[in-house]
Amino acid sequence: MPDSAILVISGTNRPQAHALQVARVLEGEYRALGAAVQLLSLAELPPEAFDPSVYATKPTSVTAIQGRVLCAAGLHIVTPEYNGSFPGILKYFVDLLKFPESFMRKPVAFVGEAQGMWGGLRSVEQLIQIFGYRNAHIFPDRVFIPGVDAKFDADGKLLDAAIGKRLKDQAAGFHQFVQCVVTAR
């Protein structure tokens, strides 16, 4: 992964997740901007990532994923809200990564999505606390997508133009933010 790439993370491992659909929209927005971008779905975590020994000794497959985070110029995290919080798999993923360097001064943006009317607000607010603790540079413009089930068609195409514009604007702003942080290093 080139150091200038933004890593868009779909923060769940559920099949047919809306978070992955949103992440793909963001990936397309970054490509339209000419930005280097990669997508990581937590559904890609290998089975060995769940072995209790992974905290002491990381298998090659886990270090490869960890390397993608370390090399990313910025992280754009899409999280659903499950039971009033972000998915456990996302917390597990954060816990697997090197401390403190994985998020230290790393630009991070957030999108929350949920079926409820707050659109993942609680999950994003909780993640901001964790990433702030880890000394990430938090991009202040967040996007929340309420009623997410009705926002995509059966093929995964975003149907809501207002949400599409917010995602587009967030991607453009975050791309600039990342460039400023990387240049300042």
N, CA and C atoms as a LAMMPS dump frame, in Angstrom:
ITEM: TIMESTEP
0
ITEM: NUMBER OF ATOMS
555
ITEM: BOX BOUNDS ff ff ff
-5.0000000000000000e+02 5.0000000000000000e+02
-5.0000000000000000e+02 5.0000000000000000e+02
-5.0000000000000000e+02 5.0000000000000000e+02
ITEM: ATOMS id mol type element x y z
1 1 1 N 0.851 -1.183 0
2 1 2 C 0 0 0
3 1 3 C 0.892 1.24 0
4 2 1 N 0.704 2.137 -0.952
5 2 2 C 1.515 3.344 -0.94
6 2 3 C 1.22 4.196 0.293
7 3 1 N 2.252 4.895 0.79
8 3 2 C 2.077 5.71 1.985
9 3 3 C 1.029 6.787 1.809
10 4 1 N 0.711 7.173 0.616
11 4 2 C -0.255 8.237 0.393
12 4 3 C -1.69 7.724 0.288
13 5 1 N -1.897 6.432 0.429
14 5 2 C -3.233 5.855 0.253
15 5 3 C -4.096 6.04 1.491
16 6 1 N -5.363 6.272 1.243
17 6 2 C -6.359 6.295 2.301
18 6 3 C -6.944 4.893 2.378
19 7 1 N -7.013 4.36 3.581
20 7 2 C -7.582 3.03 3.789
21 7 3 C -9.005 3.204 4.317
22 8 1 N -9.983 2.79 3.516
23 8 2 C -11.388 2.823 3.922
24 8 3 C -11.69 1.48 4.579
25 9 1 N -12.17 1.531 5.822
26 9 2 C -12.412 0.312 6.59
27 9 3 C -13.902 0.129 6.823
28 10 1 N -14.426 -0.998 6.363
29 10 2 C -15.796 -1.395 6.674
30 10 3 C -15.75 -2.112 8.016
31 11 1 N -16.312 -1.481 9.041
32 11 2 C -16.117 -1.904 10.418
33 11 3 C -17.014 -3.005 10.933
34 12 1 N -17.338 -3.966 10.098
35 12 2 C -18.101 -5.13 10.53
36 12 3 C -17.723 -6.316 9.652
37 13 1 N -18.022 -7.494 10.148
38 13 2 C -17.793 -8.689 9.339
39 13 3 C -19.108 -9.366 8.954
40 14 1 N -20.209 -8.674 9.138
41 14 2 C -21.503 -9.245 8.738
42 14 3 C -21.597 -9.349 7.22
43 15 1 N -22.162 -10.451 6.735
44 15 2 C -22.373 -10.58 5.283
45 15 3 C -23.383 -9.537 4.799
46 16 1 N -23.204 -9.053 3.596
47 16 2 C -24.071 -8.05 2.974
48 16 3 C -24.274 -6.815 3.869
49 17 1 N -23.225 -6.393 4.527
50 17 2 C -23.304 -5.265 5.451
51 17 3 C -23.47 -3.944 4.709
52 18 1 N -24.293 -3.077 5.269
53 18 2 C -24.431 -1.736 4.705
54 18 3 C -23.125 -0.957 4.852
55 19 1 N -22.363 -1.242 5.89
56 19 2 C -21.081 -0.558 6.068
57 19 3 C -20.178 -0.791 4.859
58 20 1 N -20.19 -1.984 4.321
59 20 2 C -19.381 -2.278 3.134
60 20 3 C -19.916 -1.523 1.92
61 21 1 N -21.233 -1.4 1.807
62 21 2 C -21.803 -0.62 0.7
63 21 3 C -21.37 0.843 0.791
64 22 1 N -21.429 1.397 1.998
65 22 2 C -21.008 2.786 2.195
66 22 3 C -19.516 2.92 1.909
67 23 1 N -18.73 1.963 2.377
68 23 2 C -17.287 1.996 2.136
69 23 3 C -16.986 1.983 0.637
70 24 1 N -17.751 1.242 -0.12
71 24 2 C -17.541 1.209 -1.582
72 24 3 C -17.89 2.547 -2.23
73 25 1 N -18.925 3.212 -1.705
74 25 2 C -19.257 4.557 -2.2
75 25 3 C -18.075 5.489 -1.943
76 26 1 N -17.533 5.447 -0.736
77 26 2 C -16.379 6.289 -0.404
78 26 3 C -15.179 5.962 -1.285
79 27 1 N -14.942 4.696 -1.494
80 27 2 C -13.832 4.286 -2.36
81 27 3 C -13.991 4.923 -3.74
82 28 1 N -15.2 4.914 -4.265
83 28 2 C -15.466 5.535 -5.564
84 28 3 C -15.243 7.04 -5.541
85 29 1 N -15.619 7.677 -4.447
86 29 2 C -15.405 9.129 -4.33
87 29 3 C -13.917 9.464 -4.319
88 30 1 N -13.138 8.673 -3.587
89 30 2 C -11.691 8.913 -3.572
90 30 3 C -11.083 8.687 -4.951
91 31 1 N -11.516 7.658 -5.635
92 31 2 C -11 7.404 -6.979
93 31 3 C -11.339 8.567 -7.911
94 32 1 N -12.558 9.114 -7.773
95 32 2 C -12.966 10.262 -8.596
96 32 3 C -12.094 11.489 -8.307
97 33 1 N -11.589 11.598 -7.094
98 33 2 C -10.688 12.688 -6.726
99 33 3 C -9.253 12.446 -7.203
100 34 1 N -8.974 11.238 -7.686
101 34 2 C -7.62 10.872 -8.078
102 34 3 C -6.757 10.486 -6.89
103 35 1 N -7.386 10.201 -5.766
104 35 2 C -6.655 9.823 -4.551
105 35 3 C -6.356 8.337 -4.556
106 36 1 N -5.214 7.981 -3.985
107 36 2 C -4.896 6.563 -3.785
108 36 3 C -5.784 6.065 -2.652
109 37 1 N -6.44 4.954 -2.862
110 37 2 C -7.38 4.427 -1.876
111 37 3 C -7.373 2.911 -1.916
112 38 1 N -7.568 2.32 -0.754
113 38 2 C -7.77 0.873 -0.642
114 38 3 C -8.931 0.635 0.298
115 39 1 N -9.556 -0.505 0.144
116 39 2 C -10.698 -0.891 0.963
117 39 3 C -10.328 -2.107 1.789
118 40 1 N -10.705 -2.082 3.056
119 40 2 C -10.529 -3.232 3.945
120 40 3 C -11.842 -3.509 4.636
121 41 1 N -12.371 -4.691 4.42
122 41 2 C -13.564 -5.144 5.138
123 41 3 C -13.102 -6.063 6.26
124 42 1 N -13.66 -5.874 7.442
125 42 2 C -13.275 -6.745 8.545
126 42 3 C -13.728 -8.183 8.322
127 43 1 N -14.529 -8.414 7.312
128 43 2 C -14.86 -9.784 6.913
129 43 3 C -13.621 -10.492 6.353
130 44 1 N -12.582 -9.717 5.999
131 44 2 C -11.335 -10.28 5.467
132 44 3 C -10.401 -10.787 6.556
133 45 1 N -10.725 -10.532 7.822
134 45 2 C -9.836 -11.024 8.876
135 45 3 C -9.732 -12.541 8.776
136 46 1 N -8.516 -13.061 8.765
137 46 2 C -8.34 -14.506 8.616
138 46 3 C -8.701 -15.242 9.905
139 47 1 N -9.061 -16.511 9.809
140 47 2 C -9.442 -17.278 11.008
141 47 3 C -8.377 -17.26 12.107
142 48 1 N -7.092 -17.255 11.707
143 48 2 C -6.031 -17.269 12.717
144 48 3 C -5.981 -15.971 13.531
145 49 1 N -6.645 -14.928 13.057
146 49 2 C -6.701 -13.674 13.818
147 49 3 C -7.486 -13.844 15.113
148 50 1 N -8.269 -14.894 15.191
149 50 2 C -9.121 -15.108 16.367
150 50 3 C -8.548 -16.114 17.359
151 51 1 N -7.354 -16.579 17.093
152 51 2 C -6.677 -17.468 18.032
153 51 3 C -6.169 -16.629 19.204
154 52 1 N -6.377 -17.049 20.444
155 52 2 C -5.921 -16.26 21.597
156 52 3 C -4.425 -15.949 21.589
157 53 1 N -3.632 -16.742 20.9
158 53 2 C -2.185 -16.51 20.864
159 53 3 C -1.802 -15.302 20.003
160 54 1 N -2.764 -14.741 19.256
161 54 2 C -2.474 -13.658 18.32
162 54 3 C -1.963 -12.403 19.025
163 55 1 N -2.301 -12.238 20.29
164 55 2 C -1.808 -11.052 21.008
165 55 3 C -0.3 -11.133 21.238
166 56 1 N 0.218 -12.316 21.441
167 56 2 C 1.65 -12.495 21.705
168 56 3 C 2.447 -12.666 20.411
169 57 1 N 1.897 -13.454 19.483
170 57 2 C 2.587 -13.744 18.234
171 57 3 C 1.613 -13.565 17.077
172 58 1 N 1.906 -12.584 16.23
173 58 2 C 1.021 -12.295 15.101
174 58 3 C 1.373 -13.182 13.912
175 59 1 N 0.387 -13.903 13.378
176 59 2 C 0.637 -14.654 12.148
177 59 3 C 0.868 -13.684 10.978
178 60 1 N 1.492 -14.169 9.94
179 60 2 C 1.818 -13.35 8.773
180 60 3 C 0.588 -12.661 8.2
181 61 1 N -0.533 -13.348 8.164
182 61 2 C -1.751 -12.757 7.599
183 61 3 C -2.222 -11.55 8.413
184 62 1 N -2.021 -11.599 9.719
185 62 2 C -2.422 -10.484 10.577
186 62 3 C -1.419 -9.341 10.466
187 63 1 N -0.134 -9.663 10.386
188 63 2 C 0.86 -8.592 10.232
189 63 3 C 0.697 -7.886 8.886
190 64 1 N 0.221 -8.588 7.88
191 64 2 C -0.024 -7.954 6.581
192 64 3 C -1.148 -6.921 6.698
193 65 1 N -2.202 -7.267 7.402
194 65 2 C -3.301 -6.319 7.617
195 65 3 C -2.82 -5.159 8.486
196 66 1 N -2.079 -5.474 9.517
197 66 2 C -1.517 -4.437 10.385
198 66 3 C -0.637 -3.48 9.576
199 67 1 N 0.12 -4.028 8.636
200 67 2 C 0.957 -3.212 7.774
201 67 3 C 0.158 -2.256 6.912
202 68 1 N -1.006 -2.688 6.474
203 68 2 C -1.864 -1.806 5.673
204 68 3 C -2.297 -0.594 6.489
205 69 1 N -2.587 -0.808 7.761
206 69 2 C -2.979 0.299 8.642
207 69 3 C -1.787 1.21 8.89
208 70 1 N -0.648 0.618 9.202
209 70 2 C 0.545 1.421 9.496
210 70 3 C 0.985 2.268 8.304
211 71 1 N 0.852 1.74 7.098
212 71 2 C 1.291 2.453 5.9
213 71 3 C 0.264 3.446 5.362
214 72 1 N -0.965 3.339 5.801
215 72 2 C -2.012 4.224 5.288
216 72 3 C -1.743 5.667 5.689
217 73 1 N -2.001 6.576 4.764
218 73 2 C -1.876 8.001 5.065
219 73 3 C -3.017 8.449 5.968
220 74 1 N -4.156 7.793 5.849
221 74 2 C -5.321 8.111 6.664
222 74 3 C -6.278 6.94 6.671
223 75 1 N -7.141 6.911 7.676
224 75 2 C -8.143 5.855 7.811
225 75 3 C -9.534 6.486 7.752
226 76 1 N -10.393 5.926 6.934
227 76 2 C -11.787 6.376 6.85
228 76 3 C -12.645 5.194 7.288
229 77 1 N -13.178 5.282 8.481
230 77 2 C -13.862 4.15 9.092
231 77 3 C -15.371 4.297 8.959
232 78 1 N -15.997 3.248 8.446
233 78 2 C -17.449 3.184 8.339
234 78 3 C -17.926 2.168 9.363
235 79 1 N -18.754 2.628 10.303
236 79 2 C -19.211 1.733 11.356
237 79 3 C -20.725 1.686 11.441
238 80 1 N -21.274 0.491 11.541
239 80 2 C -22.687 0.394 11.874
240 80 3 C -22.859 0.598 13.376
241 81 1 N -24.082 0.747 13.778
242 81 2 C -24.387 0.77 15.203
243 81 3 C -25.178 -0.491 15.52
244 82 1 N -24.6 -1.311 16.392
245 82 2 C -25.254 -2.529 16.851
246 82 3 C -25.452 -2.398 18.361
247 83 1 N -26.669 -2.524 18.802
248 83 2 C -26.968 -2.505 20.236
249 83 3 C -26.397 -1.275 20.943
250 84 1 N -26.509 -0.12 20.296
251 84 2 C -26.079 1.13 20.907
252 84 3 C -24.585 1.371 20.886
253 85 1 N -23.826 0.607 20.101
254 85 2 C -22.381 0.769 20.059
255 85 3 C -21.861 0.297 18.704
256 86 1 N -20.56 0.336 18.562
257 86 2 C -19.946 -0.175 17.334
258 86 3 C -19.738 -1.682 17.486
259 87 1 N -19.542 -2.399 16.394
260 87 2 C -19.398 -3.849 16.454
261 87 3 C -18.169 -4.3 17.254
262 88 1 N -18.324 -5.394 17.958
263 88 2 C -17.217 -5.969 18.721
264 88 3 C -16.024 -6.311 17.845
265 89 1 N -16.269 -6.712 16.615
266 89 2 C -15.17 -7.066 15.715
267 89 3 C -14.288 -5.852 15.433
268 90 1 N -14.882 -4.662 15.423
269 90 2 C -14.106 -3.448 15.199
270 90 3 C -13.207 -3.156 16.403
271 91 1 N -13.709 -3.353 17.596
272 91 2 C -12.877 -3.17 18.796
273 91 3 C -11.768 -4.212 18.818
274 92 1 N -12.101 -5.427 18.473
275 92 2 C -11.097 -6.487 18.418
276 92 3 C -9.997 -6.127 17.422
277 93 1 N -10.405 -5.624 16.259
278 93 2 C -9.449 -5.2 15.229
279 93 3 C -8.515 -4.122 15.776
280 94 1 N -9.077 -3.12 16.433
281 94 2 C -8.26 -2.056 17.035
282 94 3 C -7.277 -2.653 18.042
283 95 1 N -7.745 -3.587 18.846
284 95 2 C -6.896 -4.205 19.864
285 95 3 C -5.769 -5.052 19.273
286 96 1 N -5.962 -5.557 18.068
287 96 2 C -4.927 -6.371 17.415
288 96 3 C -3.754 -5.543 16.899
289 97 1 N -3.994 -4.275 16.651
290 97 2 C -2.993 -3.438 15.996
291 97 3 C -1.932 -2.942 16.967
292 98 1 N -0.76 -2.647 16.419
293 98 2 C 0.373 -2.181 17.226
294 98 3 C 0.001 -0.927 18
295 99 1 N 0.445 -0.896 19.246
296 99 2 C 0.229 0.253 20.119
297 99 3 C 1.574 0.872 20.432
298 100 1 N 1.751 2.139 20.314
299 100 2 C 0.791 3.19 19.971
300 100 3 C 0.806 3.596 18.499
301 101 1 N 1.755 3.061 17.719
302 101 2 C 2.02 3.61 16.397
303 101 3 C 0.915 3.444 15.355
304 102 1 N -0.021 2.525 15.549
305 102 2 C -1.04 2.309 14.523
306 102 3 C -1.901 3.54 14.26
307 103 1 N -2.182 4.313 15.287
308 103 2 C -3.055 5.481 15.116
309 103 3 C -2.392 6.793 15.524
310 104 1 N -1.185 6.731 16.018
311 104 2 C -0.471 7.919 16.478
312 104 3 C -0.353 8.942 15.355
313 105 1 N -0.995 10.078 15.543
314 105 2 C -0.986 11.186 14.579
315 105 3 C -1.479 10.777 13.181
316 106 1 N -2.295 9.742 13.151
317 106 2 C -2.874 9.267 11.885
318 106 3 C -4.22 9.98 11.685
319 107 1 N -4.454 10.587 10.52
320 107 2 C -5.762 11.181 10.249
321 107 3 C -6.834 10.088 10.168
322 108 1 N -7.968 10.344 10.822
323 108 2 C -9.061 9.37 10.838
324 108 3 C -10.387 10.106 10.655
325 109 1 N -11.223 9.578 9.757
326 109 2 C -12.577 10.1 9.523
327 109 3 C -13.577 8.992 9.824
328 110 1 N -14.812 9.4 10.139
329 110 2 C -15.826 8.427 10.529
330 110 3 C -17.15 8.65 9.806
331 111 1 N -17.775 7.525 9.443
332 111 2 C -19.152 7.492 8.968
333 111 3 C -19.882 6.49 9.843
334 112 1 N -21.039 6.89 10.349
335 112 2 C -21.894 5.97 11.102
336 112 3 C -23.133 5.668 10.288
337 113 1 N -23.593 4.449 10.4
338 113 2 C -24.837 4.067 9.716
339 113 3 C -25.629 3.146 10.616
340 114 1 N -26.952 3.288 10.547
341 114 2 C -27.827 2.452 11.371
342 114 3 C -29.24 2.515 10.809
343 115 1 N -30.025 1.573 11.207
344 115 2 C -31.424 1.6 10.819
345 115 3 C -32.165 2.688 11.604
346 116 1 N -31.723 2.962 12.817
347 116 2 C -32.376 3.957 13.667
348 116 3 C -32.173 5.381 13.195
349 117 1 N -32.887 6.287 13.843
350 117 2 C -32.917 7.68 13.407
351 117 3 C -31.629 8.464 13.661
352 118 1 N -30.73 7.951 14.492
353 118 2 C -29.502 8.683 14.792
354 118 3 C -28.349 8.282 13.877
355 119 1 N -28.538 7.293 13.053
356 119 2 C -27.577 6.968 12.012
357 119 3 C -26.185 6.601 12.479
358 120 1 N -26.075 5.925 13.602
359 120 2 C -24.771 5.483 14.072
360 120 3 C -24.027 6.521 14.9
361 121 1 N -24.73 7.532 15.373
362 121 2 C -24.1 8.588 16.174
363 121 3 C -23.364 8.02 17.395
364 122 1 N -24.009 7.117 18.125
365 122 2 C -23.379 6.568 19.335
366 122 3 C -22.116 5.794 19.005
367 123 1 N -22.142 5.011 17.961
368 123 2 C -20.953 4.222 17.619
369 123 3 C -19.787 5.122 17.217
370 124 1 N -20.066 6.165 16.451
371 124 2 C -19.003 7.082 16.046
372 124 3 C -18.45 7.839 17.255
373 125 1 N -19.32 8.331 18.116
374 125 2 C -18.857 9.066 19.298
375 125 3 C -17.963 8.196 20.179
376 126 1 N -18.306 6.93 20.317
377 126 2 C -17.479 6.017 21.116
378 126 3 C -16.126 5.771 20.444
379 127 1 N -16.131 5.632 19.139
380 127 2 C -14.871 5.427 18.417
381 127 3 C -13.969 6.654 18.489
382 128 1 N -14.562 7.823 18.451
383 128 2 C -13.764 9.054 18.56
384 128 3 C -13.012 9.067 19.884
385 129 1 N -13.632 8.598 20.944
386 129 2 C -12.945 8.526 22.24
387 129 3 C -11.745 7.588 22.171
388 130 1 N -11.931 6.44 21.56
389 130 2 C -10.841 5.453 21.463
390 130 3 C -9.699 5.99 20.603
391 131 1 N -10.033 6.539 19.445
392 131 2 C -8.992 7.037 18.549
393 131 3 C -8.33 8.291 19.109
394 132 1 N -9.077 9.091 19.842
395 132 2 C -8.481 10.234 20.531
396 132 3 C -7.49 9.782 21.583
397 133 1 N -7.844 8.749 22.326
398 133 2 C -6.937 8.17 23.316
399 133 3 C -5.656 7.678 22.662
400 134 1 N -5.798 7.162 21.441
401 134 2 C -4.65 6.641 20.707
402 134 3 C -3.917 7.731 19.918
403 135 1 N -4.253 9 20.163
404 135 2 C -3.586 10.168 19.582
405 135 3 C -3.725 10.298 18.068
406 136 1 N -4.866 9.885 17.545
407 136 2 C -5.151 10.084 16.126
408 136 3 C -5.576 11.531 15.899
409 137 1 N -5.414 11.985 14.664
410 137 2 C -5.939 13.287 14.254
411 137 3 C -7.356 13.053 13.734
412 138 1 N -8.343 13.474 14.504
413 138 2 C -9.744 13.223 14.168
414 138 3 C -10.252 14.297 13.211
415 139 1 N -10.728 13.865 12.045
416 139 2 C -11.354 14.777 11.094
417 139 3 C -12.734 15.142 11.636
418 140 1 N -13.036 16.429 11.77
419 140 2 C -14.26 16.813 12.47
420 140 3 C -15.564 16.591 11.711
421 141 1 N -15.527 16.49 10.404
422 141 2 C -16.764 16.321 9.633
423 141 3 C -17.151 14.848 9.58
424 142 1 N -18.202 14.525 10.303
425 142 2 C -18.681 13.144 10.346
426 142 3 C -19.964 13.039 9.525
427 143 1 N -20.257 11.859 9.043
428 143 2 C -21.496 11.615 8.309
429 143 3 C -22.257 10.522 9.038
430 144 1 N -23.555 10.761 9.226
431 144 2 C -24.431 9.773 9.861
432 144 3 C -25.535 9.419 8.869
433 145 1 N -25.79 8.126 8.744
434 145 2 C -26.78 7.651 7.773
435 145 3 C -27.886 6.911 8.524
436 146 1 N -29.015 7.592 8.799
437 146 2 C -30.146 6.929 9.45
438 146 3 C -30.966 6.139 8.426
439 147 1 N -31.73 5.172 8.898
440 147 2 C -32.598 4.404 8.014
441 147 3 C -31.847 3.779 6.86
442 148 1 N -30.681 3.23 7.161
443 148 2 C -29.766 2.768 6.12
444 148 3 C -30.372 1.69 5.221
445 149 1 N -31.303 0.896 5.725
446 149 2 C -31.911 -0.158 4.897
447 149 3 C -32.577 0.407 3.645
448 150 1 N -33.104 1.625 3.743
449 150 2 C -33.811 2.226 2.615
450 150 3 C -32.907 3.065 1.728
451 151 1 N -31.63 3.141 2.024
452 151 2 C -30.721 4.025 1.279
453 151 3 C -30.04 3.355 0.097
454 152 1 N -30.127 2.029 0.001
455 152 2 C -29.456 1.293 -1.073
456 152 3 C -30.457 0.391 -1.783
457 153 1 N -30.244 0.213 -3.088
458 153 2 C -31.078 -0.742 -3.809
459 153 3 C -30.483 -2.147 -3.668
460 154 1 N -31.108 -3.126 -4.301
461 154 2 C -30.687 -4.524 -4.164
462 154 3 C -29.277 -4.765 -4.716
463 155 1 N -28.818 -3.896 -5.616
464 155 2 C -27.481 -4.033 -6.193
465 155 3 C -26.422 -3.251 -5.418
466 156 1 N -26.807 -2.616 -4.313
467 156 2 C -25.858 -1.866 -3.503
468 156 3 C -25.639 -0.439 -3.959
469 157 1 N -26.498 0.057 -4.844
470 157 2 C -26.385 1.438 -5.325
471 157 3 C -27.061 2.371 -4.323
472 158 1 N -26.348 3.45 -3.981
473 158 2 C -26.885 4.446 -3.067
474 158 3 C -28.028 5.186 -3.744
475 159 1 N -29.176 5.261 -3.065
476 159 2 C -30.37 5.886 -3.63
477 159 3 C -30.594 7.312 -3.141
478 160 1 N -29.95 7.697 -2.07
479 160 2 C -30.207 8.985 -1.417
480 160 3 C -29.15 10.005 -1.864
481 161 1 N -29.568 10.965 -2.696
482 161 2 C -28.636 11.95 -3.242
483 161 3 C -28.032 12.833 -2.151
484 162 1 N -28.795 13.169 -1.125
485 162 2 C -28.273 14.02 -0.05
486 162 3 C -27.161 13.298 0.716
487 163 1 N -27.352 12.012 0.986
488 163 2 C -26.299 11.225 1.654
489 163 3 C -25.094 11.111 0.727
490 164 1 N -25.34 10.895 -0.55
491 164 2 C -24.248 10.821 -1.523
492 164 3 C -23.417 12.098 -1.534
493 165 1 N -24.082 13.239 -1.469
494 165 2 C -23.354 14.515 -1.446
495 165 3 C -22.557 14.66 -0.159
496 166 1 N -23.122 14.259 0.965
497 166 2 C -22.381 14.351 2.23
498 166 3 C -21.142 13.464 2.201
499 167 1 N -21.282 12.253 1.647
500 167 2 C -20.124 11.356 1.545
501 167 3 C -19.071 11.933 0.6
502 168 1 N -19.516 12.481 -0.506
503 168 2 C -18.597 13.092 -1.47
504 168 3 C -17.847 14.251 -0.826
505 169 1 N -18.576 15.135 -0.141
506 169 2 C -17.952 16.28 0.514
507 169 3 C -17.003 15.846 1.629
508 170 1 N -17.397 14.821 2.374
509 170 2 C -16.524 14.329 3.439
510 170 3 C -15.238 13.756 2.849
511 171 1 N -15.355 12.972 1.796
512 171 2 C -14.163 12.393 1.162
513 171 3 C -13.239 13.496 0.647
514 172 1 N -13.79 14.509 0.005
515 172 2 C -12.963 15.605 -0.508
516 172 3 C -12.269 16.341 0.634
517 173 1 N -13.003 16.625 1.699
518 173 2 C -12.414 17.315 2.845
519 173 3 C -11.366 16.477 3.546
520 174 1 N -11.661 15.185 3.706
521 174 2 C -10.699 14.318 4.387
522 174 3 C -9.443 14.142 3.538
523 175 1 N -9.602 14.046 2.23
524 175 2 C -8.439 13.928 1.35
525 175 3 C -7.516 15.132 1.549
526 176 1 N -8.068 16.329 1.609
527 176 2 C -7.267 17.542 1.856
528 176 3 C -6.624 17.494 3.236
529 177 1 N -7.395 17.083 4.227
530 177 2 C -6.917 16.983 5.614
531 177 3 C -5.717 16.037 5.672
532 178 1 N -5.83 14.888 5.04
533 178 2 C -4.735 13.91 5.022
534 178 3 C -3.5 14.517 4.378
535 179 1 N -3.677 15.188 3.25
536 179 2 C -2.546 15.803 2.565
537 179 3 C -1.842 16.825 3.459
538 180 1 N -2.631 17.612 4.199
539 180 2 C -2.041 18.609 5.109
540 180 3 C -1.252 17.932 6.228
541 181 1 N -1.823 16.873 6.802
542 181 2 C -1.131 16.169 7.895
543 181 3 C 0.144 15.504 7.388
544 182 1 N 0.065 14.857 6.243
545 182 2 C 1.24 14.173 5.682
546 182 3 C 2.33 15.191 5.343
547 183 1 N 1.952 16.326 4.772
548 183 2 C 2.932 17.363 4.43
549 183 3 C 3.588 17.929 5.685
550 184 1 N 2.829 18.053 6.765
551 184 2 C 3.352 18.622 8.015
552 184 3 C 4.33 17.687 8.725
553 185 1 N 4.318 16.413 8.404
554 185 2 C 5.204 15.449 9.072
555 185 3 C 6.596 15.722 8.722
